[in-house]
Amino acid sequence: MTAIDPAFESLLAEPHVAVLATNRRSGYPLLTPIWYLYEDGRFYVTTNRRTAKAHNILRDPKVSLCIDSKQLPYKGVVVDGTAELRDDSDGAWTLRVFTRYLGPEGGREYHDRMMALPGRVLVIITPARLHTWDFS
């Protein structure tokens, strides 16, 4: 696992919308805006097992993730890594991610709607390489 420079830890602690790239069968990337949680050197994302990104990860676990600030000074991290899917049918991780972006009440409400659909999974991304930039 590759460590992230502490100067970029604050960027990852903010609830930015990230972009996840997975590999389609055609060879073209699929880019998906996602919410994430960064903890203990890994990125955690939740989705439904039936999504295109989940199918792509099952076929090819190599992914990239881009997280950047949208205002000056521009900062960003691109992570190349390996993703794995784990069951999140109890919704524990889903609630954590949603609460991060929507707060306790909004996170719980959105969680309950998403958990009504079967097949919730956790995507765990373990970084292999990092590229960072800072235009301050």
C-alpha positions in Angstrom: 0.0 0.0 0.0 1.2 3.5 -0.9 1.1 6.2 1.7 -0.4 9.6 1.0 1.6 12.7 1.7 0.2 14.3 4.9 -0.2 17.6 2.9 -3.0 15.9 1.0 -4.7 14.3 4.0 -6.8 17.4 4.5 -8.0 17.3 0.9 -9.1 13.7 1.4 -10.8 14.6 4.7 -13.1 17.0 2.9 -16.2 15.5 1.3 -15.3 16.1 -2.4 -17.0 14.2 -5.1 -14.4 11.9 -6.6 -14.3 10.3 -10.0 -13.8 6.5 -10.2 -12.4 5.0 -13.4 -13.1 1.3 -14.0 -12.2 -0.7 -17.1 -15.0 -1.7 -19.5 -14.9 -4.9 -21.5 -14.5 -2.7 -24.6 -11.2 -1.3 -23.3 -12.7 2.2 -22.8 -12.8 3.5 -19.2 -16.0 4.1 -17.4 -15.9 7.3 -15.3 -18.3 7.6 -12.4 -18.7 10.4 -9.9 -18.7 8.9 -6.4 -18.7 9.6 -2.7 -15.9 8.0 -0.7 -14.4 7.6 2.7 -10.7 7.6 3.2 -9.5 5.7 6.2 -6.3 3.8 7.2 -4.8 4.3 3.7 -7.7 2.9 1.8 -10.7 4.4 0.0 -14.2 3.1 0.7 -17.1 3.5 -1.8 -20.5 1.9 -1.7 -22.6 0.8 -4.7 -25.1 -1.8 -5.9 -23.8 -5.1 -7.1 -25.7 -4.6 -10.4 -24.0 -1.3 -11.4 -21.6 -1.2 -14.4 -18.7 -0.2 -12.1 -19.3 -3.3 -9.9 -19.3 -5.6 -12.9 -16.2 -3.9 -14.3 -14.4 -4.3 -10.9 -15.3 -8.0 -10.8 -13.8 -8.6 -14.2 -10.8 -6.3 -13.8 -9.9 -4.9 -10.3 -7.5 -2.2 -11.6 -9.1 1.2 -11.0 -8.1 4.9 -10.8 -9.7 7.5 -8.5 -9.3 11.3 -8.9 -10.1 13.7 -6.1 -9.5 17.4 -6.5 -10.4 20.7 -5.0 -12.6 22.9 -7.2 -11.2 26.2 -6.1 -7.9 27.9 -5.7 -5.4 26.8 -4.6 -6.0 23.7 -6.8 -5.0 20.4 -5.3 -5.5 16.9 -6.3 -4.7 13.2 -5.9 -5.0 10.5 -8.6 -4.9 7.0 -7.1 -4.1 3.9 -9.2 -5.0 0.8 -7.3 -6.9 -2.4 -6.9 -10.5 -2.6 -5.9 -12.3 -5.5 -4.2 -16.0 -5.9 -3.5 -17.4 -7.0 -0.2 -20.9 -7.5 1.0 -22.5 -4.5 2.8 -26.0 -5.9 3.2 -26.0 -4.6 6.8 -25.4 -1.1 5.4 -22.8 -0.1 8.0 -20.3 1.3 5.5 -23.1 2.7 3.3 -24.3 4.7 6.3 -20.8 6.0 7.1 -20.2 7.2 3.6 -23.7 8.8 3.2 -23.5 10.5 6.6 -20.1 12.0 5.6 -21.8 13.9 2.7 -25.3 14.4 4.0 -25.0 14.7 7.8 -26.7 12.3 10.3 -30.3 12.9 9.3 -29.9 13.1 5.5 -27.3 10.3 5.5 -29.8 8.0 7.4 -32.7 8.9 5.1 -30.6 8.2 1.9 -29.2 5.1 3.4 -32.6 3.7 4.2 -33.8 4.3 0.6 -30.7 2.7 -0.9 -30.8 -0.3 1.4 -34.3 -1.0 0.3 -32.7 -2.3 -2.9 -30.9 -5.6 -2.6 -27.3 -6.0 -3.5 -25.4 -3.3 -1.6 -21.6 -3.8 -1.7 -18.6 -2.0 -0.4 -15.7 -1.2 -2.8 -12.4 -1.1 -1.1 -9.6 0.6 -3.1 -6.0 -0.1 -2.0 -3.6 2.4 -3.6 -0.6 1.2 -5.6 0.5 4.5 -7.0 -0.3 8.1 -6.3 0.1 11.3 -8.3 -0.5 14.6 -6.5 -0.6 18.2 -7.6 -0.8 21.5 -5.9 -1.1 24.8 -7.8 -0.9 27.2 -4.9 
